[in-house]
Amino acid sequence: MTPQDTSKTVNSLTIEIGLLKEDIEKQNARLLASKALLEEIMDIIRITTKTADLFKRQSINAESVWASFWGILKECDESIFEMDSVGSGDI
């Protein structure tokens, strides 16, 4: 192996290390976004549970329950989209 070959190998490895570091940073960003999303979902579940407890003894309008449910799903869907955008670098 010549010094020139060694230099090319070192340069190639340096580039590869840089690319791997970028991938790690992207994965860390995705994990942080996932964690934040899960925390938001847990908050929504807590709020929904408390709300359900408040209305246990009252007659509930089914339409309003479904509207609330679909609203929560929409918020989750938007959060997932934001998380995917962060992970892919679109933001």
MILUMLO-39742 format. One record per residue: residue number from 1; x, y, z of N, C-alpha, C, CB in turn. Coordinates in nm, 4 decimals, always signed. Each point is the difference from the previous one (the first is absolute). Glycine has a CB too. Layout:
MILUMLO-39742
n NUM n_xx X n_yy Y n_zz Z ca_xx X ca_yy Y ca_zz Z c_xx X c_yy Y c_zz Z cb_xx X cb_yy Y cb_zz Z
...
This chain:
MILUMLO-39742
n 1 n_xx +0.0848 n_yy -0.1171 n_zz +0.0000 ca_xx -0.0848 ca_yy +0.1171 ca_zz +0.0000 c_xx +0.0896 c_yy +0.1236 c_zz +0.0000 cb_xx -0.1862 cb_yy -0.1239 cb_zz +0.1222
n 2 n_xx +0.1625 n_yy +0.2109 n_zz -0.2154 ca_xx +0.0813 ca_yy +0.1209 ca_zz -0.0125 c_xx -0.0551 c_yy +0.1092 c_zz +0.0908 cb_xx +0.0592 cb_yy -0.0605 cb_zz -0.2376
n 3 n_xx +0.0244 n_yy +0.1621 n_zz +0.2644 ca_xx -0.0484 ca_yy +0.1123 ca_zz +0.0807 c_xx -0.1226 c_yy +0.0665 c_zz -0.0631 cb_xx +0.2339 cb_yy +0.0369 cb_zz +0.0814
n 4 n_xx -0.2392 n_yy -0.0358 n_zz -0.2143 ca_xx -0.1146 ca_yy +0.0605 ca_zz -0.0684 c_xx -0.1272 c_yy -0.0826 c_zz +0.0264 cb_xx +0.1545 cb_yy +0.0934 cb_zz -0.1796
n 5 n_xx -0.1400 n_yy -0.2262 n_zz +0.1771 ca_xx -0.1142 ca_yy -0.0872 ca_zz +0.0302 c_xx -0.0479 c_yy +0.0204 c_zz +0.1434 cb_xx +0.0854 cb_yy -0.1679 cb_zz -0.1659
n 6 n_xx +0.0110 n_yy +0.1803 n_zz +0.2567 ca_xx -0.0336 ca_yy +0.0228 ca_zz +0.1404 c_xx -0.0735 c_yy +0.1319 c_zz +0.0162 cb_xx +0.1999 cb_yy -0.1333 cb_zz +0.0709
n 7 n_xx -0.1531 n_yy +0.2350 n_zz -0.1397 ca_xx -0.0640 ca_yy +0.1311 ca_zz +0.0066 c_xx -0.1434 c_yy -0.0061 c_zz -0.0525 cb_xx +0.2244 cb_yy +0.1089 cb_zz -0.0272
n 8 n_xx -0.2447 n_yy -0.1810 n_zz -0.0831 ca_xx -0.1349 ca_yy -0.0141 ca_zz -0.0562 c_xx -0.0915 c_yy -0.0755 c_zz +0.0970 cb_xx +0.0971 cb_yy +0.0022 cb_zz -0.2332
n 9 n_xx -0.0421 n_yy -0.1054 n_zz +0.2951 ca_xx -0.0783 ca_yy -0.0786 ca_zz +0.0953 c_xx -0.0400 c_yy +0.0847 c_zz +0.1197 cb_xx +0.1192 cb_yy -0.2076 cb_zz -0.0734
n 10 n_xx -0.0231 n_yy +0.2842 n_zz +0.1266 ca_xx -0.0281 ca_yy +0.0873 ca_zz +0.1141 c_xx -0.1046 c_yy +0.1036 c_zz -0.0384 cb_xx +0.2338 cb_yy -0.0340 cb_zz +0.0876
n 11 n_xx -0.2199 n_yy +0.0932 n_zz -0.2054 ca_xx -0.0958 ca_yy +0.0999 ca_zz -0.0468 c_xx -0.1392 c_yy -0.0617 c_zz -0.0151 cb_xx +0.1856 cb_yy +0.1222 cb_zz -0.1189
n 12 n_xx -0.1903 n_yy -0.2404 n_zz +0.0622 ca_xx -0.1270 ca_yy -0.0697 ca_zz -0.0184 c_xx -0.0652 c_yy -0.0324 c_zz +0.1344 cb_xx +0.0863 cb_yy -0.0963 cb_zz -0.2149
n 13 n_xx -0.0055 n_yy +0.0510 n_zz +0.3104 ca_xx -0.0519 ca_yy -0.0312 ca_zz +0.1332 c_xx -0.0481 c_yy +0.1259 c_zz +0.0720 cb_xx +0.1553 cb_yy -0.1961 cb_zz +0.0116
n 14 n_xx -0.0853 n_yy +0.3063 n_zz -0.0303 ca_xx -0.0404 ca_yy +0.1268 ca_zz +0.0607 c_xx -0.1361 c_yy +0.0433 c_zz -0.0534 cb_xx +0.2415 cb_yy +0.0659 cb_zz +0.0264
n 15 n_xx -0.2600 n_yy -0.0801 n_zz -0.1564 ca_xx -0.1291 ca_yy +0.0342 ca_zz -0.0607 c_xx -0.1097 c_yy -0.0911 c_zz +0.0550 cb_xx +0.1168 cb_yy +0.0796 cb_zz -0.2097
n 16 n_xx -0.0871 n_yy -0.2080 n_zz +0.2175 ca_xx -0.0984 ca_yy -0.0970 ca_zz +0.0512 c_xx -0.0372 c_yy +0.0307 c_zz +0.1446 cb_xx +0.0925 cb_yy -0.1742 cb_zz -0.1551
n 17 n_xx +0.0048 n_yy +0.2105 n_zz +0.2370 ca_xx -0.0260 ca_yy +0.0364 ca_zz +0.1397 c_xx -0.0911 c_yy +0.1215 c_zz +0.0061 cb_xx +0.2232 cb_yy -0.0933 cb_zz +0.0690
n 18 n_xx -0.1963 n_yy +0.1917 n_zz -0.1540 ca_xx -0.0847 ca_yy +0.1192 ca_zz -0.0047 c_xx -0.1438 c_yy -0.0339 c_zz -0.0364 cb_xx +0.1997 cb_yy +0.1339 cb_zz -0.0632
n 19 n_xx -0.2168 n_yy -0.2212 n_zz -0.0340 ca_xx -0.1347 ca_yy -0.0412 ca_zz -0.0406 c_xx -0.0711 c_yy -0.0768 c_zz +0.1111 cb_xx +0.0778 cb_yy -0.0092 cb_zz -0.2375
n 20 n_xx -0.0029 n_yy -0.0762 n_zz +0.3061 ca_xx -0.0590 ca_yy -0.0746 ca_zz +0.1113 c_xx -0.0413 c_yy +0.0931 c_zz +0.1137 cb_xx +0.1399 cb_yy -0.1981 cb_zz -0.0621
n 21 n_xx -0.0587 n_yy +0.2999 n_zz +0.0891 ca_xx -0.0352 ca_yy +0.0976 ca_zz +0.1037 c_xx -0.1280 c_yy +0.0738 c_zz -0.0370 cb_xx +0.2428 cb_yy +0.0266 cb_zz +0.0584
n 22 n_xx -0.2580 n_yy +0.0097 n_zz -0.1863 ca_xx -0.1224 ca_yy +0.0660 ca_zz -0.0456 c_xx -0.1207 c_yy -0.0913 c_zz +0.0195 cb_xx +0.1331 cb_yy +0.1321 cb_zz -0.1674
n 23 n_xx -0.1166 n_yy -0.2597 n_zz +0.1338 ca_xx -0.1096 ca_yy -0.0959 ca_zz +0.0185 c_xx -0.0380 c_yy -0.0120 c_zz +0.1474 cb_xx +0.0773 cb_yy -0.1261 cb_zz -0.2029
n 24 n_xx +0.0225 n_yy +0.1237 n_zz +0.2892 ca_xx -0.0261 ca_yy -0.0088 ca_zz +0.1440 c_xx -0.0758 c_yy +0.1233 c_zz +0.0473 cb_xx +0.2079 cb_yy -0.1385 cb_zz +0.0317
n 25 n_xx -0.1678 n_yy +0.2565 n_zz -0.0788 ca_xx -0.0691 ca_yy +0.1230 ca_zz +0.0385 c_xx -0.1454 c_yy -0.0020 c_zz -0.0467 cb_xx +0.2177 cb_yy +0.1244 cb_zz -0.0112
n 26 n_xx -0.2419 n_yy -0.1731 n_zz -0.1110 ca_xx -0.1375 ca_yy -0.0095 ca_zz -0.0509 c_xx -0.0821 c_yy -0.0972 c_zz +0.0840 cb_xx +0.0818 cb_yy +0.0527 cb_zz -0.2317
n 27 n_xx -0.0226 n_yy -0.1664 n_zz +0.2659 ca_xx -0.0717 ca_yy -0.0984 ca_zz +0.0816 c_xx -0.0298 c_yy +0.0560 c_zz +0.1389 cb_xx +0.1115 cb_yy -0.1859 cb_zz -0.1272
n 28 n_xx -0.0167 n_yy +0.2604 n_zz +0.1842 ca_xx -0.0236 ca_yy +0.0622 ca_zz +0.1304 c_xx -0.1139 c_yy +0.1004 c_zz -0.0080 cb_xx +0.2414 cb_yy -0.0316 cb_zz +0.0589
n 29 n_xx -0.2457 n_yy +0.1098 n_zz -0.1675 ca_xx -0.1093 ca_yy +0.0960 ca_zz -0.0184 c_xx -0.1334 c_yy -0.0730 c_zz -0.0112 cb_xx +0.1576 cb_yy +0.1598 cb_zz -0.1143
n 30 n_xx -0.1590 n_yy -0.2707 n_zz +0.0419 ca_xx -0.1233 ca_yy -0.0788 ca_zz -0.0125 c_xx -0.0431 c_yy -0.0556 c_zz +0.1354 cb_xx +0.0625 cb_yy -0.0595 cb_zz -0.2359
n 31 n_xx +0.0339 n_yy +0.0110 n_zz +0.3133 ca_xx -0.0327 ca_yy -0.0539 ca_zz +0.1321 c_xx -0.0558 c_yy +0.1083 c_zz +0.0915 cb_xx +0.1794 cb_yy -0.1719 cb_zz -0.0279
n 32 n_xx -0.1198 n_yy +0.2899 n_zz +0.0239 ca_xx -0.0507 ca_yy +0.1103 ca_zz +0.0818 c_xx -0.1408 c_yy +0.0390 c_zz -0.0427 cb_xx +0.2343 cb_yy +0.0824 cb_zz +0.0332
n 33 n_xx -0.2579 n_yy -0.0782 n_zz -0.1644 ca_xx -0.1333 ca_yy +0.0325 ca_zz -0.0502 c_xx -0.0996 c_yy -0.1085 c_zz +0.0403 cb_xx +0.1018 cb_yy +0.1254 cb_zz -0.1937
n 34 n_xx -0.0593 n_yy -0.2509 n_zz +0.1877 ca_xx -0.0875 ca_yy -0.1111 ca_zz +0.0407 c_xx -0.0340 c_yy +0.0102 c_zz +0.1482 cb_xx +0.1011 cb_yy -0.1464 cb_zz -0.1780
n 35 n_xx -0.0007 n_yy +0.1790 n_zz +0.2575 ca_xx -0.0224 ca_yy +0.0136 ca_zz +0.1439 c_xx -0.0997 c_yy +0.1120 c_zz +0.0274 cb_xx +0.2326 cb_yy -0.0849 cb_zz +0.0462
n 36 n_xx -0.2144 n_yy +0.1984 n_zz -0.1138 ca_xx -0.0913 ca_yy +0.1125 ca_zz +0.0186 c_xx -0.1416 c_yy -0.0379 c_zz -0.0432 cb_xx +0.1905 cb_yy +0.1607 cb_zz -0.0360
n 37 n_xx -0.2009 n_yy -0.2320 n_zz -0.0751 ca_xx -0.1312 ca_yy -0.0429 ca_zz -0.0487 c_xx -0.0670 c_yy -0.0937 c_zz +0.1000 cb_xx +0.0803 cb_yy +0.0245 cb_zz -0.2365
n 38 n_xx -0.0045 n_yy -0.1196 n_zz +0.2890 ca_xx -0.0565 ca_yy -0.0924 ca_zz +0.0981 c_xx -0.0438 c_yy +0.0727 c_zz +0.1270 cb_xx +0.1454 cb_yy -0.1814 cb_zz -0.0925
n 39 n_xx -0.0690 n_yy +0.2818 n_zz +0.1330 ca_xx -0.0389 ca_yy +0.0782 ca_zz +0.1174 c_xx -0.1300 c_yy +0.0749 c_zz -0.0265 cb_xx +0.2415 cb_yy +0.0239 cb_zz +0.0652
n 40 n_xx -0.2566 n_yy +0.0310 n_zz -0.1869 ca_xx -0.1241 ca_yy +0.0686 ca_zz -0.0358 c_xx -0.1175 c_yy -0.0975 c_zz -0.0027 cb_xx +0.1319 cb_yy +0.1666 cb_zz -0.1338
n 41 n_xx -0.1091 n_yy -0.2852 n_zz +0.0805 ca_xx -0.1064 ca_yy -0.1006 ca_zz -0.0038 c_xx -0.0403 c_yy -0.0399 c_zz +0.1420 cb_xx +0.0859 cb_yy -0.0846 cb_zz -0.2218
n 42 n_xx +0.0120 n_yy +0.0699 n_zz +0.3099 ca_xx -0.0308 ca_yy -0.0332 ca_zz +0.1395 c_xx -0.0816 c_yy +0.1114 c_zz +0.0647 cb_xx +0.2112 cb_yy -0.1358 cb_zz +0.0154
n 43 n_xx -0.1774 n_yy +0.2612 n_zz -0.0457 ca_xx -0.0785 ca_yy +0.1122 ca_zz +0.0520 c_xx -0.1436 c_yy -0.0065 c_zz -0.0510 cb_xx +0.2081 cb_yy +0.1405 cb_zz +0.0112
n 44 n_xx -0.2237 n_yy -0.1715 n_zz -0.1393 ca_xx -0.1343 ca_yy -0.0108 ca_zz -0.0582 c_xx -0.0779 c_yy -0.1129 c_zz +0.0667 cb_xx +0.0861 cb_yy +0.0893 cb_zz -0.2193
n 45 n_xx -0.0189 n_yy -0.2011 n_zz +0.2433 ca_xx -0.0666 ca_yy -0.1130 ca_zz +0.0662 c_xx -0.0421 c_yy +0.0385 c_zz +0.1415 cb_xx +0.1351 cb_yy -0.1622 cb_zz -0.1378
n 46 n_xx -0.0474 n_yy +0.2316 n_zz +0.2097 ca_xx -0.0344 ca_yy +0.0440 ca_zz +0.1362 c_xx -0.1209 c_yy +0.0934 c_zz -0.0022 cb_xx +0.2414 cb_yy -0.0225 cb_zz +0.0686
n 47 n_xx -0.2393 n_yy +0.1193 n_zz -0.1616 ca_xx -0.1109 ca_yy +0.0953 ca_zz -0.0104 c_xx -0.1291 c_yy -0.0730 c_zz -0.0357 cb_xx +0.1601 cb_yy +0.1818 cb_zz -0.0698
n 48 n_xx -0.1512 n_yy -0.2737 n_zz -0.0251 ca_xx -0.1181 ca_yy -0.0760 ca_zz -0.0413 c_xx -0.0543 c_yy -0.0832 c_zz +0.1154 cb_xx +0.0877 cb_yy -0.0073 cb_zz -0.2344
n 49 n_xx +0.0018 n_yy -0.0544 n_zz +0.3103 ca_xx -0.0419 ca_yy -0.0812 ca_zz +0.1143 c_xx -0.0687 c_yy +0.0862 c_zz +0.1049 cb_xx +0.1890 cb_yy -0.1589 cb_zz -0.0432
n 50 n_xx -0.1305 n_yy +0.2746 n_zz +0.0737 ca_xx -0.0611 ca_yy +0.0900 ca_zz +0.0981 c_xx -0.1358 c_yy +0.0488 c_zz -0.0485 cb_xx +0.2279 cb_yy +0.0708 cb_zz +0.0767
n 51 n_xx -0.2368 n_yy -0.0384 n_zz -0.2049 ca_xx -0.1268 ca_yy +0.0463 ca_zz -0.0563 c_xx -0.1048 c_yy -0.1099 c_zz +0.0072 cb_xx +0.1236 cb_yy +0.1559 cb_zz -0.1525
n 52 n_xx -0.0841 n_yy -0.2773 n_zz +0.1189 ca_xx -0.0937 ca_yy -0.1126 ca_zz +0.0074 c_xx -0.0478 c_yy -0.0206 c_zz +0.1432 cb_xx +0.1136 cb_yy -0.1083 cb_zz -0.1963
n 53 n_xx -0.0225 n_yy +0.1219 n_zz +0.2920 ca_xx -0.0380 ca_yy -0.0140 ca_zz +0.1408 c_xx -0.1013 c_yy +0.1064 c_zz +0.0405 cb_xx +0.2251 cb_yy -0.0980 cb_zz +0.0495
n 54 n_xx -0.2066 n_yy +0.2202 n_zz -0.0989 ca_xx -0.0925 ca_yy +0.1083 ca_zz +0.0333 c_xx -0.1402 c_yy -0.0257 c_zz -0.0542 cb_xx +0.1926 cb_yy +0.1576 cb_zz +0.0003
n 55 n_xx -0.1993 n_yy -0.2209 n_zz -0.1164 ca_xx -0.1292 ca_yy -0.0197 ca_zz -0.0646 c_xx -0.0607 c_yy -0.1386 c_zz +0.0240 cb_xx +0.0749 cb_yy +0.1614 cb_zz -0.1710
n 56 n_xx -0.0154 n_yy -0.2396 n_zz +0.2582 ca_xx -0.0498 ca_yy -0.1369 ca_zz +0.0215 c_xx -0.1466 c_yy -0.0027 c_zz +0.0407 cb_xx +0.2298 cb_yy -0.0670 cb_zz +0.0657
n 57 n_xx -0.2697 n_yy +0.1582 n_zz +0.0182 ca_xx -0.1367 ca_yy -0.0024 ca_zz +0.0527 c_xx -0.0958 c_yy +0.0866 c_zz -0.0806 cb_xx +0.0956 cb_yy -0.0412 cb_zz +0.2246
n 58 n_xx -0.0488 n_yy +0.0996 n_zz -0.3304 ca_xx -0.0861 ca_yy +0.0849 ca_zz -0.0818 c_xx -0.0237 c_yy -0.0675 c_zz -0.1339 cb_xx +0.0860 cb_yy +0.2080 cb_zz +0.1142
n 59 n_xx -0.2002 n_yy -0.1766 n_zz -0.1736 ca_xx -0.0226 ca_yy -0.0532 ca_zz -0.1347 c_xx +0.0871 c_yy +0.0802 c_zz -0.0956 cb_xx -0.2396 cb_yy -0.0729 cb_zz +0.0544
n 60 n_xx +0.3077 n_yy +0.0021 n_zz -0.1406 ca_xx +0.0956 ca_yy +0.0637 ca_zz -0.0906 c_xx -0.0560 c_yy -0.0044 c_zz -0.1414 cb_xx +0.1954 cb_yy -0.0653 cb_zz +0.1481
n 61 n_xx -0.1848 n_yy +0.1761 n_zz -0.2153 ca_xx -0.0414 ca_yy +0.0074 ca_zz -0.1391 c_xx +0.1038 c_yy -0.0756 c_zz -0.0833 cb_xx -0.1185 cb_yy +0.2248 cb_zz +0.0356
n 62 n_xx +0.0759 n_yy -0.3320 n_zz -0.1014 ca_xx +0.0929 ca_yy -0.0843 ca_zz -0.0765 c_xx +0.0723 c_yy +0.0794 c_zz -0.1075 cb_xx -0.1468 cb_yy -0.1963 cb_zz +0.0435
n 63 n_xx +0.0785 n_yy +0.2905 n_zz -0.1029 ca_xx +0.0620 ca_yy +0.0795 ca_zz -0.1068 c_xx +0.1185 c_yy +0.0800 c_zz +0.0532 cb_xx -0.2216 cb_yy +0.0149 cb_zz -0.1166
n 64 n_xx +0.2068 n_yy +0.0429 n_zz +0.2348 ca_xx +0.1105 ca_yy +0.0790 ca_zz +0.0558 c_xx +0.1168 c_yy -0.0893 c_zz +0.0409 cb_xx -0.1651 cb_yy +0.1710 cb_zz +0.0799
n 65 n_xx +0.1337 n_yy -0.2926 n_zz -0.0332 ca_xx +0.1070 ca_yy -0.0933 ca_zz +0.0359 c_xx +0.0805 c_yy -0.0358 c_zz -0.1241 cb_xx -0.1383 cb_yy -0.0920 cb_zz +0.1901
n 66 n_xx +0.0690 n_yy +0.0585 n_zz -0.2995 ca_xx +0.0704 ca_yy -0.0354 ca_zz -0.1230 c_xx +0.0768 c_yy +0.1188 c_zz -0.0557 cb_xx -0.1750 cb_yy -0.1710 cb_zz -0.0485
n 67 n_xx +0.1191 n_yy +0.2901 n_zz +0.0583 ca_xx +0.0712 ca_yy +0.1193 ca_zz -0.0478 c_xx +0.1288 c_yy +0.0190 c_zz +0.0795 cb_xx -0.2185 cb_yy +0.1073 cb_zz -0.0679
n 68 n_xx +0.2116 n_yy -0.1279 n_zz +0.1987 ca_xx +0.1198 ca_yy +0.0119 ca_zz +0.0833 c_xx +0.1023 c_yy -0.1064 c_zz -0.0364 cb_xx -0.1387 cb_yy +0.0957 cb_zz +0.1847
n 69 n_xx +0.0903 n_yy -0.2176 n_zz -0.2042 ca_xx +0.0889 ca_yy -0.1104 ca_zz -0.0358 c_xx +0.0720 c_yy +0.0289 c_zz -0.1311 cb_xx -0.1507 cb_yy -0.1601 cb_zz +0.1204
n 70 n_xx +0.0768 n_yy +0.2027 n_zz -0.2223 ca_xx +0.0621 ca_yy +0.0279 ca_zz -0.1300 c_xx +0.0927 c_yy +0.1210 c_zz +0.0086 cb_xx -0.2005 cb_yy -0.0971 cb_zz -0.1158
n 71 n_xx +0.1683 n_yy +0.1922 n_zz +0.2021 ca_xx +0.0896 ca_yy +0.1133 ca_zz +0.0206 c_xx +0.1331 c_yy -0.0440 c_zz +0.0578 cb_xx -0.1975 cb_yy +0.1464 cb_zz +0.0336
n 72 n_xx +0.1915 n_yy -0.2388 n_zz +0.0621 ca_xx +0.1229 ca_yy -0.0530 ca_zz +0.0596 c_xx +0.0811 c_yy -0.0751 c_zz -0.1047 cb_xx -0.1135 cb_yy -0.0176 cb_zz +0.2239
n 73 n_xx +0.0461 n_yy -0.0648 n_zz -0.3048 ca_xx +0.0712 ca_yy -0.0731 ca_zz -0.1051 c_xx +0.0656 c_yy +0.0948 c_zz -0.0997 cb_xx -0.1610 cb_yy -0.1888 cb_zz +0.0266
n 74 n_xx +0.0922 n_yy +0.2976 n_zz -0.0594 ca_xx +0.0562 ca_yy +0.0984 ca_zz -0.0932 c_xx +0.1267 c_yy +0.0614 c_zz +0.0590 cb_xx -0.2304 cb_yy +0.0495 cb_zz -0.0912
n 75 n_xx +0.2261 n_yy -0.0144 n_zz +0.2198 ca_xx +0.1178 ca_yy +0.0565 ca_zz +0.0661 c_xx +0.1160 c_yy -0.0995 c_zz -0.0016 cb_xx -0.1496 cb_yy +0.1397 cb_zz +0.1465
n 76 n_xx +0.1204 n_yy -0.2658 n_zz -0.1206 ca_xx +0.1042 ca_yy -0.1028 ca_zz -0.0027 c_xx +0.0591 c_yy -0.0128 c_zz -0.1399 cb_xx -0.1155 cb_yy -0.1228 cb_zz +0.1863
n 77 n_xx +0.0292 n_yy +0.1239 n_zz -0.2869 ca_xx +0.0456 ca_yy -0.0115 ca_zz -0.1382 c_xx +0.0905 c_yy +0.1169 c_zz -0.0373 cb_xx -0.2102 cb_yy -0.1236 cb_zz -0.0581
n 78 n_xx +0.1715 n_yy +0.2449 n_zz +0.0997 ca_xx +0.0825 ca_yy +0.1172 ca_zz -0.0281 c_xx +0.1339 c_yy -0.0091 c_zz +0.0725 cb_xx -0.2073 cb_yy +0.1373 cb_zz -0.0318
n 79 n_xx +0.2064 n_yy -0.1880 n_zz +0.1538 ca_xx +0.1250 ca_yy -0.0156 ca_zz +0.0751 c_xx +0.0915 c_yy -0.1015 c_zz -0.0664 cb_xx -0.1205 cb_yy +0.0591 cb_zz +0.2106
n 80 n_xx +0.0625 n_yy -0.1677 n_zz -0.2597 ca_xx +0.0801 ca_yy -0.1007 ca_zz -0.0696 c_xx +0.0604 c_yy +0.0591 c_zz -0.1267 cb_xx -0.1459 cb_yy -0.1829 cb_zz +0.0926
n 81 n_xx +0.0679 n_yy +0.2630 n_zz -0.1656 ca_xx +0.0512 ca_yy +0.0649 ca_zz -0.1208 c_xx +0.1167 c_yy +0.0916 c_zz +0.0347 cb_xx -0.2284 cb_yy -0.0119 cb_zz -0.1054
n 82 n_xx +0.2134 n_yy +0.0897 n_zz +0.2145 ca_xx +0.1085 ca_yy +0.0886 ca_zz +0.0427 c_xx +0.1234 c_yy -0.0809 c_zz +0.0377 cb_xx -0.1680 cb_yy +0.1682 cb_zz +0.0811
n 83 n_xx +0.1478 n_yy -0.2805 n_zz -0.0128 ca_xx +0.1120 ca_yy -0.0842 ca_zz +0.0387 c_xx +0.0720 c_yy -0.0543 c_zz -0.1238 cb_xx -0.1203 cb_yy -0.0612 cb_zz +0.2127
n 84 n_xx +0.0426 n_yy +0.0149 n_zz -0.3107 ca_xx +0.0603 ca_yy -0.0504 ca_zz -0.1233 c_xx +0.0758 c_yy +0.1099 c_zz -0.0727 cb_xx -0.1829 cb_yy -0.1691 cb_zz -0.0189
n 85 n_xx +0.1287 n_yy +0.2922 n_zz +0.0223 ca_xx +0.0673 ca_yy +0.1121 ca_zz -0.0653 c_xx +0.1325 c_yy +0.0306 c_zz +0.0668 cb_xx -0.2212 cb_yy +0.0931 cb_zz -0.0656
n 86 n_xx +0.2227 n_yy -0.0985 n_zz +0.1991 ca_xx +0.1249 ca_yy +0.0238 ca_zz +0.0729 c_xx +0.1008 c_yy -0.1077 c_zz -0.0350 cb_xx -0.1253 cb_yy +0.1111 cb_zz +0.1877
n 87 n_xx +0.0795 n_yy -0.2352 n_zz -0.1918 ca_xx +0.0898 ca_yy -0.1112 ca_zz -0.0294 c_xx +0.0567 c_yy +0.0037 c_zz -0.1396 cb_xx -0.1274 cb_yy -0.1323 cb_zz +0.1597
n 88 n_xx +0.0476 n_yy +0.1803 n_zz -0.2548 ca_xx +0.0479 ca_yy +0.0017 ca_zz -0.1385 c_xx +0.0711 c_yy +0.1297 c_zz -0.0348 cb_xx -0.1867 cb_yy -0.1513 cb_zz -0.0606
n 89 n_xx +0.1847 n_yy +0.2483 n_zz +0.1510 ca_xx +0.0688 ca_yy +0.1269 ca_zz -0.0244 c_xx -0.0783 c_yy +0.0957 c_zz -0.0870 cb_xx +0.2104 cb_yy -0.1214 cb_zz +0.0238
n 90 n_xx -0.3438 n_yy +0.1023 n_zz -0.0370 ca_xx -0.0821 ca_yy +0.0867 ca_zz -0.0832 c_xx -0.0306 c_yy +0.1334 c_zz +0.0656 cb_xx -0.0974 cb_yy -0.2025 cb_zz -0.1000
n 91 n_xx +0.1121 n_yy +0.2101 n_zz +0.2315 ca_xx -0.0332 ca_yy +0.1246 ca_zz +0.0701 c_xx +0.1146 c_yy +0.0974 c_zz -0.0120 cb_xx -0.1468 cb_yy -0.1237 cb_zz +0.1604
